[in-house]
Amino acid sequence: MPAPARPDPPSTRGPYPGAPGPAEVAALARAAGGSGILFAVLAVAALVLVRQGPALDDPDSAYEAFFSSGQASLLVALGLYVVPFAGIAFLWHLVATRTYLQVLAPRSWARIPHWLHLASGVIFVCLLFTGTATAGGAALLTRFSSAPPPPPDVVRTLMTVGFTMVFVYGVRAAGMFMITTTTGLGRELPRPLAVVSYLAATFLLVSTTFHPAVLLVFPGWVLVLSVLLLVRRPRRVDGPTKEDTDDEHRRAREPG
């Protein structure tokens, strides 16, 4: 009498050869979520610290008081040192998210939004670094130089250039990153969150203000998305999407 067949153990592999299994997909989601939360926390902390300096419309006396006060310039200098770590955390989030998206849609590399996602994320980090360094770099003079502080007009000019990099160019790169991420995740996002994401991205694309609250939109959105990646299981694990299937059928019908 033959022995009864044992049921096969649950498969931990993906739906096609070489595909990551559910555990690997979950690890990618955790990496994207964890690095996104870290970026959001560091970005907000850096913004609060850098904003301890005088504003563009402050009188000359505010700039003179800033350079004579060691505490205010120290906080701004500390914020400048936090910014690179926020950028590094965002690069981790960018790469982990891109890998996760490509697992969900294996042929996403052949589509334009996939590369716009990469370009907008890298451009955002570059503008974040250069913009904050230009806007707040004068604070380092009080920490590492015995030279007299620059005139208020010079500091205002540097701040204007830095704000332009961040508020005019950087937030638009962030808006493009939000659009391409939301498009890539597709049905993985709840519909209300997808709608809010597109609306917030549109706001960043058309914003014309230098108010620091604008800079909270992007890390706030990354925080919400990252929490979702940590707590929500993917609906489709590394399988071909409808677009992938359509591509395969189209290639099969082509002559030769």
Residue pairs with C-beta under 8 A, 6 or more apart in sequence:
11 21
12 21
12 22
12 23
13 19
13 21
14 20
14 21
14 22
14 25
14 237
14 238
14 239
15 237
15 238
15 239
16 238
16 239
16 240
19 103
19 106
19 238
19 239
20 28
20 103
20 238
21 237
22 237
24 103
25 100
25 103
25 234
25 237
25 238
26 233
28 96
28 99
28 100
28 103
29 100
29 229
29 230
29 234
30 229
30 230
31 92
31 96
31 100
32 93
32 96
32 97
32 99
32 100
32 226
32 229
33 226
33 227
33 228
33 229
33 230
34 226
34 230
35 89
35 90
35 92
35 93
35 96
35 226
36 89
36 93
36 97
36 222
36 223
36 225
36 226
36 229
37 223
37 226
37 227
37 230
38 89
38 92
38 93
39 86
39 89
39 90
39 92
39 93
39 219
39 222
40 219
40 220
40 222
40 223
40 226
42 82
42 85
42 86
42 89
43 86
43 90
43 215
43 218
43 219
44 216
44 219
45 79
45 82
45 86
46 79
46 80
46 82
46 83
46 86
46 132
47 79
47 212
47 215
47 216
48 79
49 75
49 76
49 78
49 79
49 82
50 76
50 79
50 80
50 83
50 132
50 135
50 136
51 79
51 212
52 72
52 75
52 76
52 79
53 66
53 72
53 73
53 76
53 136
53 139
53 159
54 62
54 63
54 66
54 155
55 62
56 156
56 159
56 160
56 163
56 210
60 152
63 149
63 152
63 155
63 156
64 149
64 152
65 72
66 72
66 73
66 139
67 73
67 141
67 142
67 149
70 142
73 139
73 142
73 143
74 143
76 136
76 139
77 136
77 139
77 140
77 142
77 143
79 132
79 136
80 132
80 133
80 136
80 137
80 139
80 140
83 128
83 129
83 132
83 133
84 129
86 128
87 125
87 128
87 129
90 121
90 124
90 125
90 222
91 121
91 125
93 222
93 226
94 117
94 118
94 121
94 122
94 177
97 181
98 114
98 117
98 118
100 229
101 108
101 114
101 117
101 181
101 184
101 185
102 108
102 109
102 114
103 237
103 238
104 184
104 185
104 188
104 234
104 236
104 237
104 238
104 241
105 184
105 186
105 241
105 243
105 244
106 238
106 240
106 244
107 240
107 241
107 243
107 244
107 247
108 114
108 184
110 247
111 243
113 180
113 183
113 184
114 180
114 184
116 176
116 180
117 177
117 180
117 181
117 184
120 173
120 174
120 176
120 177
120 180
121 173
121 177
123 169
123 173
124 170
124 173
124 174
124 177
127 165
127 166
127 169
127 170
127 173
128 166
128 170
130 162
130 165
131 162
131 163
131 164
131 165
131 166
131 169
131 170
132 162
132 166
133 162
134 158
134 159
134 161
134 162
134 165
135 158
135 159
135 161
135 162
135 163
135 166
136 159
136 162
137 158
138 149
138 150
138 154
138 155
138 158
141 147
141 149
141 150
142 149
149 155
163 210
166 215
167 207
167 209
167 210
167 214
167 215
171 204
171 207
171 214
171 215
171 217
171 218
172 204
172 205
174 204
174 217
174 218
175 200
175 201
175 202
175 203
175 204
175 205
175 218
176 201
176 205
177 218
178 197
178 198
178 200
178 201
178 204
178 218
178 221
179 197
179 198
179 201
181 197
181 225
182 189
182 194
182 197
182 198
182 201
185 194
186 241
187 235
187 236
188 232
188 234
188 235
188 236
189 197
189 228
190 228
193 224
193 225
193 228
197 221
197 225
200 217
200 221
203 217
204 214
204 217
204 218
207 214
240 248
